[in-house]
Amino acid sequence: MLIQIEEGTHGANWIVKLDNYPVKCRSLIEAKEFADRMASRLNAPHTFPAKAQGKSARQASAQAR
C-alpha cells in the first residue's frame, strides 16, 4: 500500500493518502504520526486464521492447549 502525505488546499490541513483513500489531518505532525502508525501496522507480522492453514477451528483450539 502506498502511503503519501500531501498538503491540503491553502495549507489549512494535511492529507495522508492510503493508496487513493484520503485521510485528513489537522497538522503535519499528526499526519506523520498517522502515516507511521499505518506503516507499522501494515509491516507487522500477520498470521492466517487456522482455517486458512488447512486446520479446523476445533483442531487449532485443541493444539493451542
mmCIF file of the N, C-alpha and C atoms, coordinates in Angstrom:
data_MODEL
# 
_entry.id   MODEL 
# 
loop_
_atom_site.group_PDB 
_atom_site.id 
_atom_site.type_symbol 
_atom_site.label_atom_id 
_atom_site.label_alt_id 
_atom_site.label_comp_id 
_atom_site.label_asym_id 
_atom_site.label_entity_id 
_atom_site.label_seq_id 
_atom_site.pdbx_PDB_ins_code 
_atom_site.Cartn_x 
_atom_site.Cartn_y 
_atom_site.Cartn_z 
_atom_site.occupancy 
_atom_site.B_iso_or_equiv 
_atom_site.pdbx_formal_charge 
_atom_site.auth_seq_id 
_atom_site.auth_comp_id 
_atom_site.auth_asym_id 
_atom_site.auth_atom_id 
_atom_site.pdbx_PDB_model_num 
ATOM 1   N N  . MET A 1 1  ? 0.849   -1.171  0.000  1.00 0.00 ? 1  MET A N  1 
ATOM 2   C CA . MET A 1 1  ? 0.000   0.000   0.000  1.00 0.00 ? 1  MET A CA 1 
ATOM 3   C C  . MET A 1 1  ? 0.895   1.235   0.000  1.00 0.00 ? 1  MET A C  1 
ATOM 4   N N  . LEU A 1 2  ? 0.547   2.156   -0.837 1.00 0.00 ? 2  LEU A N  1 
ATOM 5   C CA . LEU A 1 2  ? 1.293   3.403   -0.936 1.00 0.00 ? 2  LEU A CA 1 
ATOM 6   C C  . LEU A 1 2  ? 0.747   4.397   0.086  1.00 0.00 ? 2  LEU A C  1 
ATOM 7   N N  . ILE A 1 3  ? 1.637   4.959   0.906  1.00 0.00 ? 3  ILE A N  1 
ATOM 8   C CA . ILE A 1 3  ? 1.247   5.950   1.910  1.00 0.00 ? 3  ILE A CA 1 
ATOM 9   C C  . ILE A 1 3  ? 1.971   7.250   1.585  1.00 0.00 ? 3  ILE A C  1 
ATOM 10  N N  . GLN A 1 4  ? 1.191   8.316   1.340  1.00 0.00 ? 4  GLN A N  1 
ATOM 11  C CA . GLN A 1 4  ? 1.757   9.615   0.995  1.00 0.00 ? 4  GLN A CA 1 
ATOM 12  C C  . GLN A 1 4  ? 1.153   10.691  1.888  1.00 0.00 ? 4  GLN A C  1 
ATOM 13  N N  . ILE A 1 5  ? 1.942   11.726  2.150  1.00 0.00 ? 5  ILE A N  1 
ATOM 14  C CA . ILE A 1 5  ? 1.451   12.889  2.896  1.00 0.00 ? 5  ILE A CA 1 
ATOM 15  C C  . ILE A 1 5  ? 1.472   14.078  1.944  1.00 0.00 ? 5  ILE A C  1 
ATOM 16  N N  . GLU A 1 6  ? 0.328   14.760  1.851  1.00 0.00 ? 6  GLU A N  1 
ATOM 17  C CA . GLU A 1 6  ? 0.221   15.927  0.975  1.00 0.00 ? 6  GLU A CA 1 
ATOM 18  C C  . GLU A 1 6  ? -0.366  17.098  1.755  1.00 0.00 ? 6  GLU A C  1 
ATOM 19  N N  . GLU A 1 7  ? 0.055   18.288  1.382  1.00 0.00 ? 7  GLU A N  1 
ATOM 20  C CA . GLU A 1 7  ? -0.517  19.485  1.995  1.00 0.00 ? 7  GLU A CA 1 
ATOM 21  C C  . GLU A 1 7  ? -1.898  19.717  1.406  1.00 0.00 ? 7  GLU A C  1 
ATOM 22  N N  . GLY A 1 8  ? -2.861  20.023  2.274  1.00 0.00 ? 8  GLY A N  1 
ATOM 23  C CA . GLY A 1 8  ? -4.217  20.296  1.818  1.00 0.00 ? 8  GLY A CA 1 
ATOM 24  C C  . GLY A 1 8  ? -4.295  21.639  1.115  1.00 0.00 ? 8  GLY A C  1 
ATOM 25  N N  . THR A 1 9  ? -5.460  21.967  0.638  1.00 0.00 ? 9  THR A N  1 
ATOM 26  C CA . THR A 1 9  ? -5.643  23.237  -0.055 1.00 0.00 ? 9  THR A CA 1 
ATOM 27  C C  . THR A 1 9  ? -5.410  24.403  0.893  1.00 0.00 ? 9  THR A C  1 
ATOM 28  N N  . HIS A 1 10 ? -4.680  25.366  0.451  1.00 0.00 ? 10 HIS A N  1 
ATOM 29  C CA . HIS A 1 10 ? -4.368  26.588  1.202  1.00 0.00 ? 10 HIS A CA 1 
ATOM 30  C C  . HIS A 1 10 ? -3.620  26.309  2.505  1.00 0.00 ? 10 HIS A C  1 
ATOM 31  N N  . GLY A 1 11 ? -3.004  25.148  2.647  1.00 0.00 ? 11 GLY A N  1 
ATOM 32  C CA . GLY A 1 11 ? -2.226  24.833  3.835  1.00 0.00 ? 11 GLY A CA 1 
ATOM 33  C C  . GLY A 1 11 ? -3.042  24.682  5.108  1.00 0.00 ? 11 GLY A C  1 
ATOM 34  N N  . ALA A 1 12 ? -4.361  24.588  4.966  1.00 0.00 ? 12 ALA A N  1 
ATOM 35  C CA . ALA A 1 12 ? -5.222  24.511  6.145  1.00 0.00 ? 12 ALA A CA 1 
ATOM 36  C C  . ALA A 1 12 ? -5.153  23.155  6.833  1.00 0.00 ? 12 ALA A C  1 
ATOM 37  N N  . ASN A 1 13 ? -4.858  22.120  6.076  1.00 0.00 ? 13 ASN A N  1 
ATOM 38  C CA . ASN A 1 13 ? -4.783  20.792  6.664  1.00 0.00 ? 13 ASN A CA 1 
ATOM 39  C C  . ASN A 1 13 ? -3.809  19.930  5.861  1.00 0.00 ? 13 ASN A C  1 
ATOM 40  N N  . TRP A 1 14 ? -3.620  18.728  6.311  1.00 0.00 ? 14 TRP A N  1 
ATOM 41  C CA . TRP A 1 14 ? -2.735  17.784  5.643  1.00 0.00 ? 14 TRP A CA 1 
ATOM 42  C C  . TRP A 1 14 ? -3.525  16.529  5.335  1.00 0.00 ? 14 TRP A C  1 
ATOM 43  N N  . ILE A 1 15 ? -3.153  15.861  4.260  1.00 0.00 ? 15 ILE A N  1 
ATOM 44  C CA . ILE A 1 15 ? -3.871  14.673  3.827  1.00 0.00 ? 15 ILE A CA 1 
ATOM 45  C C  . ILE A 1 15 ? -2.889  13.513  3.741  1.00 0.00 ? 15 ILE A C  1 
ATOM 46  N N  . VAL A 1 16 ? -3.244  12.418  4.400  1.00 0.00 ? 16 VAL A N  1 
ATOM 47  C CA . VAL A 1 16 ? -2.488  11.177  4.269  1.00 0.00 ? 16 VAL A CA 1 
ATOM 48  C C  . VAL A 1 16 ? -3.271  10.331  3.280  1.00 0.00 ? 16 VAL A C  1 
ATOM 49  N N  . LYS A 1 17 ? -2.617  9.952   2.187  1.00 0.00 ? 17 LYS A N  1 
ATOM 50  C CA . LYS A 1 17 ? -3.283  9.132   1.185  1.00 0.00 ? 17 LYS A CA 1 
ATOM 51  C C  . LYS A 1 17 ? -2.826  7.692   1.354  1.00 0.00 ? 17 LYS A C  1 
ATOM 52  N N  . LEU A 1 18 ? -3.790  6.812   1.586  1.00 0.00 ? 18 LEU A N  1 
ATOM 53  C CA . LEU A 1 18 ? -3.545  5.382   1.664  1.00 0.00 ? 18 LEU A CA 1 
ATOM 54  C C  . LEU A 1 18 ? -4.003  4.816   0.324  1.00 0.00 ? 18 LEU A C  1 
ATOM 55  N N  . ASP A 1 19 ? -3.051  4.586   -0.577 1.00 0.00 ? 19 ASP A N  1 
ATOM 56  C CA . ASP A 1 19 ? -3.329  4.352   -1.994 1.00 0.00 ? 19 ASP A CA 1 
ATOM 57  C C  . ASP A 1 19 ? -4.112  5.565   -2.487 1.00 0.00 ? 19 ASP A C  1 
ATOM 58  N N  . ASN A 1 20 ? -5.385  5.420   -2.805 1.00 0.00 ? 20 ASN A N  1 
ATOM 59  C CA . ASN A 1 20 ? -6.173  6.569   -3.270 1.00 0.00 ? 20 ASN A CA 1 
ATOM 60  C C  . ASN A 1 20 ? -7.174  7.045   -2.227 1.00 0.00 ? 20 ASN A C  1 
ATOM 61  N N  . TYR A 1 21 ? -7.104  6.511   -1.005 1.00 0.00 ? 21 TYR A N  1 
ATOM 62  C CA . TYR A 1 21 ? -8.052  6.883   0.050  1.00 0.00 ? 21 TYR A CA 1 
ATOM 63  C C  . TYR A 1 21 ? -7.472  8.011   0.894  1.00 0.00 ? 21 TYR A C  1 
ATOM 64  N N  . PRO A 1 22 ? -8.100  9.199   0.888  1.00 0.00 ? 22 PRO A N  1 
ATOM 65  C CA . PRO A 1 22 ? -7.560  10.335  1.646  1.00 0.00 ? 22 PRO A CA 1 
ATOM 66  C C  . PRO A 1 22 ? -8.055  10.362  3.090  1.00 0.00 ? 22 PRO A C  1 
ATOM 67  N N  . VAL A 1 23 ? -7.148  10.694  4.008  1.00 0.00 ? 23 VAL A N  1 
ATOM 68  C CA . VAL A 1 23 ? -7.488  10.875  5.420  1.00 0.00 ? 23 VAL A CA 1 
ATOM 69  C C  . VAL A 1 23 ? -6.978  12.255  5.820  1.00 0.00 ? 23 VAL A C  1 
ATOM 70  N N  . LYS A 1 24 ? -7.883  13.132  6.253  1.00 0.00 ? 24 LYS A N  1 
ATOM 71  C CA . LYS A 1 24 ? -7.496  14.493  6.628  1.00 0.00 ? 24 LYS A CA 1 
ATOM 72  C C  . LYS A 1 24 ? -6.886  14.516  8.022  1.00 0.00 ? 24 LYS A C  1 
ATOM 73  N N  . CYS A 1 25 ? -5.841  15.320  8.175  1.00 0.00 ? 25 CYS A N  1 
ATOM 74  C CA . CYS A 1 25 ? -5.189  15.527  9.469  1.00 0.00 ? 25 CYS A CA 1 
ATOM 75  C C  . CYS A 1 25 ? -5.084  17.028  9.704  1.00 0.00 ? 25 CYS A C  1 
ATOM 76  N N  . ARG A 1 26 ? -5.050  17.423  10.971 1.00 0.00 ? 26 ARG A N  1 
ATOM 77  C CA . ARG A 1 26 ? -5.036  18.847  11.311 1.00 0.00 ? 26 ARG A CA 1 
ATOM 78  C C  . ARG A 1 26 ? -3.665  19.484  11.214 1.00 0.00 ? 26 ARG A C  1 
ATOM 79  N N  . SER A 1 27 ? -2.609  18.667  11.307 1.00 0.00 ? 27 SER A N  1 
ATOM 80  C CA . SER A 1 27 ? -1.260  19.232  11.266 1.00 0.00 ? 27 SER A CA 1 
ATOM 81  C C  . SER A 1 27 ? -0.315  18.246  10.596 1.00 0.00 ? 27 SER A C  1 
ATOM 82  N N  . LEU A 1 28 ? 0.849   18.734  10.234 1.00 0.00 ? 28 LEU A N  1 
ATOM 83  C CA . LEU A 1 28 ? 1.855   17.871  9.624  1.00 0.00 ? 28 LEU A CA 1 
ATOM 84  C C  . LEU A 1 28 ? 2.313   16.807  10.618 1.00 0.00 ? 28 LEU A C  1 
ATOM 85  N N  . ILE A 1 29 ? 2.450   17.184  11.874 1.00 0.00 ? 29 ILE A N  1 
ATOM 86  C CA . ILE A 1 29 ? 2.870   16.216  12.898 1.00 0.00 ? 29 ILE A CA 1 
ATOM 87  C C  . ILE A 1 29 ? 1.841   15.093  13.019 1.00 0.00 ? 29 ILE A C  1 
ATOM 88  N N  . GLU A 1 30 ? 0.563   15.464  13.064 1.00 0.00 ? 30 GLU A N  1 
ATOM 89  C CA . GLU A 1 30 ? -0.498  14.459  13.145 1.00 0.00 ? 30 GLU A CA 1 
ATOM 90  C C  . GLU A 1 30 ? -0.477  13.557  11.915 1.00 0.00 ? 30 GLU A C  1 
ATOM 91  N N  . ALA A 1 31 ? -0.259  14.141  10.741 1.00 0.00 ? 31 ALA A N  1 
ATOM 92  C CA . ALA A 1 31 ? -0.206  13.363  9.505  1.00 0.00 ? 31 ALA A CA 1 
ATOM 93  C C  . ALA A 1 31 ? 0.964   12.381  9.527  1.00 0.00 ? 31 ALA A C  1 
ATOM 94  N N  . LYS A 1 32 ? 2.130   12.837  9.986  1.00 0.00 ? 32 LYS A N  1 
ATOM 95  C CA . LYS A 1 32 ? 3.297   11.948  10.058 1.00 0.00 ? 32 LYS A CA 1 
ATOM 96  C C  . LYS A 1 32 ? 3.071   10.815  11.054 1.00 0.00 ? 32 LYS A C  1 
ATOM 97  N N  . GLU A 1 33 ? 2.479   11.135  12.212 1.00 0.00 ? 33 GLU A N  1 
ATOM 98  C CA . GLU A 1 33 ? 2.203   10.100  13.212 1.00 0.00 ? 33 GLU A CA 1 
ATOM 99  C C  . GLU A 1 33 ? 1.222   9.062   12.674 1.00 0.00 ? 33 GLU A C  1 
ATOM 100 N N  . PHE A 1 34 ? 0.186   9.536   11.987 1.00 0.00 ? 34 PHE A N  1 
ATOM 101 C CA . PHE A 1 34 ? -0.801  8.616   11.419 1.00 0.00 ? 34 PHE A CA 1 
ATOM 102 C C  . PHE A 1 34 ? -0.166  7.738   10.342 1.00 0.00 ? 34 PHE A C  1 
ATOM 103 N N  . ALA A 1 35 ? 0.619   8.342   9.458  1.00 0.00 ? 35 ALA A N  1 
ATOM 104 C CA . ALA A 1 35 ? 1.280   7.584   8.394  1.00 0.00 ? 35 ALA A CA 1 
ATOM 105 C C  . ALA A 1 35 ? 2.240   6.551   8.978  1.00 0.00 ? 35 ALA A C  1 
ATOM 106 N N  . ASP A 1 36 ? 2.995   6.928   10.006 1.00 0.00 ? 36 ASP A N  1 
ATOM 107 C CA . ASP A 1 36 ? 3.909   5.980   10.660 1.00 0.00 ? 36 ASP A CA 1 
ATOM 108 C C  . ASP A 1 36 ? 3.144   4.830   11.306 1.00 0.00 ? 36 ASP A C  1 
ATOM 109 N N  . ARG A 1 37 ? 2.028   5.148   11.960 1.00 0.00 ? 37 ARG A N  1 
ATOM 110 C CA . ARG A 1 37 ? 1.214   4.113   12.608 1.00 0.00 ? 37 ARG A CA 1 
ATOM 111 C C  . ARG A 1 37 ? 0.663   3.136   11.569 1.00 0.00 ? 37 ARG A C  1 
ATOM 112 N N  . MET A 1 38 ? 0.170   3.655   10.457 1.00 0.00 ? 38 MET A N  1 
ATOM 113 C CA . MET A 1 38 ? -0.364  2.786   9.408  1.00 0.00 ? 38 MET A CA 1 
ATOM 114 C C  . MET A 1 38 ? 0.734   1.909   8.808  1.00 0.00 ? 38 MET A C  1 
ATOM 115 N N  . ALA A 1 39 ? 1.903   2.496   8.576  1.00 0.00 ? 39 ALA A N  1 
ATOM 116 C CA . ALA A 1 39 ? 3.019   1.732   8.013  1.00 0.00 ? 39 ALA A CA 1 
ATOM 117 C C  . ALA A 1 39 ? 3.452   0.621   8.964  1.00 0.00 ? 39 ALA A C  1 
ATOM 118 N N  . SER A 1 40 ? 3.516   0.915   10.262 1.00 0.00 ? 40 SER A N  1 
ATOM 119 C CA . SER A 1 40 ? 3.937   -0.119  11.212 1.00 0.00 ? 40 SER A CA 1 
ATOM 120 C C  . SER A 1 40 ? 2.901   -1.234  11.298 1.00 0.00 ? 40 SER A C  1 
ATOM 121 N N  . ARG A 1 41 ? 1.635   -0.897  11.199 1.00 0.00 ? 41 ARG A N  1 
ATOM 122 C CA . ARG A 1 41 ? 0.593   -1.933  11.219 1.00 0.00 ? 41 ARG A CA 1 
ATOM 123 C C  . ARG A 1 41 ? 0.638   -2.782  9.959  1.00 0.00 ? 41 ARG A C  1 
ATOM 124 N N  . LEU A 1 42 ? 0.870   -2.151  8.831  1.00 0.00 ? 42 LEU A N  1 
ATOM 125 C CA . LEU A 1 42 ? 0.955   -2.913  7.583  1.00 0.00 ? 42 LEU A CA 1 
ATOM 126 C C  . LEU A 1 42 ? 2.183   -3.817  7.554  1.00 0.00 ? 42 LEU A C  1 
ATOM 127 N N  . ASN A 1 43 ? 3.278   -3.355  8.138  1.00 0.00 ? 43 ASN A N  1 
ATOM 128 C CA . ASN A 1 43 ? 4.524   -4.121  8.120  1.00 0.00 ? 43 ASN A CA 1 
ATOM 129 C C  . ASN A 1 43 ? 4.635   -5.123  9.263  1.00 0.00 ? 43 ASN A C  1 
ATOM 130 N N  . ALA A 1 44 ? 3.689   -5.106  10.188 1.00 0.00 ? 44 ALA A N  1 
ATOM 131 C CA . ALA A 1 44 ? 3.721   -6.037  11.319 1.00 0.00 ? 44 ALA A CA 1 
ATOM 132 C C  . ALA A 1 44 ? 3.470   -7.460  10.818 1.00 0.00 ? 44 ALA A C  1 
ATOM 133 N N  . PRO A 1 45 ? 4.037   -8.447  11.508 1.00 0.00 ? 45 PRO A N  1 
ATOM 134 C CA . PRO A 1 45 ? 3.780   -9.835  11.106 1.00 0.00 ? 45 PRO A CA 1 
ATOM 135 C C  . PRO A 1 45 ? 2.304   -10.183 11.303 1.00 0.00 ? 45 PRO A C  1 
ATOM 136 N N  . HIS A 1 46 ? 1.759   -10.878 10.340 1.00 0.00 ? 46 HIS A N  1 
ATOM 137 C CA . HIS A 1 46 ? 0.365   -11.297 10.395 1.00 0.00 ? 46 HIS A CA 1 
ATOM 138 C C  . HIS A 1 46 ? 0.301   -12.812 10.234 1.00 0.00 ? 46 HIS A C  1 
ATOM 139 N N  . THR A 1 47 ? -0.610  -13.438 10.944 1.00 0.00 ? 47 THR A N  1 
ATOM 140 C CA . THR A 1 47 ? -0.822  -14.870 10.786 1.00 0.00 ? 47 THR A CA 1 
ATOM 141 C C  . THR A 1 47 ? -2.191  -15.090 10.169 1.00 0.00 ? 47 THR A C  1 
ATOM 142 N N  . PHE A 1 48 ? -2.282  -16.148 9.408  1.00 0.00 ? 48 PHE A N  1 
ATOM 143 C CA . PHE A 1 48 ? -3.557  -16.506 8.813  1.00 0.00 ? 48 PHE A CA 1 
ATOM 144 C C  . PHE A 1 48 ? -4.407  -17.226 9.850  1.00 0.00 ? 48 PHE A C  1 
ATOM 145 N N  . PRO A 1 49 ? -5.717  -17.116 9.751  1.00 0.00 ? 49 PRO A N  1 
ATOM 146 C CA . PRO A 1 49 ? -6.577  -17.894 10.644 1.00 0.00 ? 49 PRO A CA 1 
ATOM 147 C C  . PRO A 1 49 ? -6.323  -19.385 10.431 1.00 0.00 ? 49 PRO A C  1 
ATOM 148 N N  . ALA A 1 50 ? -6.619  -20.186 11.429 1.00 0.00 ? 50 ALA A N  1 
ATOM 149 C CA . ALA A 1 50 ? -6.349  -21.623 11.368 1.00 0.00 ? 50 ALA A CA 1 
ATOM 150 C C  . ALA A 1 50 ? -7.016  -22.270 10.165 1.00 0.00 ? 50 ALA A C  1 
ATOM 151 N N  . LYS A 1 51 ? -8.201  -21.851 9.827  1.00 0.00 ? 51 LYS A N  1 
ATOM 152 C CA . LYS A 1 51 ? -8.922  -22.457 8.707  1.00 0.00 ? 51 LYS A CA 1 
ATOM 153 C C  . LYS A 1 51 ? -8.170  -22.243 7.395  1.00 0.00 ? 51 LYS A C  1 
ATOM 154 N N  . ALA A 1 52 ? -7.552  -21.106 7.234  1.00 0.00 ? 52 ALA A N  1 
ATOM 155 C CA . ALA A 1 52 ? -6.799  -20.814 6.014  1.00 0.00 ? 52 ALA A CA 1 
ATOM 156 C C  . ALA A 1 52 ? -5.538  -21.660 5.926  1.00 0.00 ? 52 ALA A C  1 
ATOM 157 N N  . GLN A 1 53 ? -5.057  -22.171 7.057  1.00 0.00 ? 53 GLN A N  1 
ATOM 158 C CA . GLN A 1 53 ? -3.865  -23.010 7.070  1.00 0.00 ? 53 GLN A CA 1 
ATOM 159 C C  . GLN A 1 53 ? -4.215  -24.484 6.929  1.00 0.00 ? 53 GLN A C  1 
ATOM 160 N N  . GLY A 1 54 ? -5.475  -24.793 6.655  1.00 0.00 ? 54 GLY A N  1 
ATOM 161 C CA . GLY A 1 54 ? -5.877  -26.172 6.451  1.00 0.00 ? 54 GLY A CA 1 
ATOM 162 C C  . GLY A 1 54 ? -6.321  -26.876 7.723  1.00 0.00 ? 54 GLY A C  1 
ATOM 163 N N  . LYS A 1 55 ? -6.471  -26.187 8.829  1.00 0.00 ? 55 LYS A N  1 
ATOM 164 C CA . LYS A 1 55 ? -6.929  -26.768 10.084 1.00 0.00 ? 55 LYS A CA 1 
ATOM 165 C C  . LYS A 1 55 ? -8.315  -26.230 10.396 1.00 0.00 ? 55 LYS A C  1 
ATOM 166 N N  . SER A 1 56 ? -9.100  -27.043 11.052 1.00 0.00 ? 56 SER A N  1 
ATOM 167 C CA . SER A 1 56 ? -10.391 -26.541 11.510 1.00 0.00 ? 56 SER A CA 1 
ATOM 168 C C  . SER A 1 56 ? -10.172 -25.719 12.770 1.00 0.00 ? 56 SER A C  1 
ATOM 169 N N  . ALA A 1 57 ? -11.131 -24.921 13.120 1.00 0.00 ? 57 ALA A N  1 
ATOM 170 C CA . ALA A 1 57 ? -11.020 -24.105 14.334 1.00 0.00 ? 57 ALA A CA 1 
ATOM 171 C C  . ALA A 1 57 ? -10.891 -24.996 15.560 1.00 0.00 ? 57 ALA A C  1 
ATOM 172 N N  . ARG A 1 58 ? -11.573 -26.132 15.553 1.00 0.00 ? 58 ARG A N  1 
ATOM 173 C CA . ARG A 1 58 ? -11.504 -27.061 16.683 1.00 0.00 ? 58 ARG A CA 1 
ATOM 174 C C  . ARG A 1 58 ? -10.091 -27.627 16.823 1.00 0.00 ? 58 ARG A C  1 
ATOM 175 N N  . GLN A 1 59 ? -9.455  -28.009 15.696 1.00 0.00 ? 59 GLN A N  1 
ATOM 176 C CA . GLN A 1 59 ? -8.085  -28.534 15.741 1.00 0.00 ? 59 GLN A CA 1 
ATOM 177 C C  . GLN A 1 59 ? -7.117  -27.471 16.246 1.00 0.00 ? 59 GLN A C  1 
ATOM 178 N N  . ALA A 1 60 ? -7.278  -26.258 15.784 1.00 0.00 ? 60 ALA A N  1 
ATOM 179 C CA . ALA A 1 60 ? -6.391  -25.174 16.199 1.00 0.00 ? 60 ALA A CA 1 
ATOM 180 C C  . ALA A 1 60 ? -6.554  -24.886 17.684 1.00 0.00 ? 60 ALA A C  1 
ATOM 181 N N  . SER A 1 61 ? -7.799  -24.931 18.178 1.00 0.00 ? 61 SER A N  1 
ATOM 182 C CA . SER A 1 61 ? -8.052  -24.692 19.594 1.00 0.00 ? 61 SER A CA 1 
ATOM 183 C C  . SER A 1 61 ? -7.446  -25.798 20.446 1.00 0.00 ? 61 SER A C  1 
ATOM 184 N N  . ALA A 1 62 ? -7.592  -27.033 20.013 1.00 0.00 ? 62 ALA A N  1 
ATOM 185 C CA . ALA A 1 62 ? -7.037  -28.168 20.754 1.00 0.00 ? 62 ALA A CA 1 
ATOM 186 C C  . ALA A 1 62 ? -5.516  -28.120 20.753 1.00 0.00 ? 62 ALA A C  1 
ATOM 187 N N  . GLN A 1 63 ? -4.937  -27.717 19.644 1.00 0.00 ? 63 GLN A N  1 
ATOM 188 C CA . GLN A 1 63 ? -3.481  -27.653 19.536 1.00 0.00 ? 63 GLN A CA 1 
ATOM 189 C C  . GLN A 1 63 ? -2.917  -26.528 20.402 1.00 0.00 ? 63 GLN A C  1 
ATOM 190 N N  . ALA A 1 64 ? -3.676  -25.464 20.594 1.00 0.00 ? 64 ALA A N  1 
ATOM 191 C CA . ALA A 1 64 ? -3.212  -24.328 21.385 1.00 0.00 ? 64 ALA A CA 1 
ATOM 192 C C  . ALA A 1 64 ? -3.177  -24.644 22.875 1.00 0.00 ? 64 ALA A C  1 
ATOM 193 N N  . ARG A 1 65 ? -3.908  -25.654 23.298 1.00 0.00 ? 65 ARG A N  1 
ATOM 194 C CA . ARG A 1 65 ? -3.973  -26.004 24.736 1.00 0.00 ? 65 ARG A CA 1 
ATOM 195 C C  . ARG A 1 65 ? -2.784  -26.731 25.199 1.00 0.00 ? 65 ARG A C  1 
# 
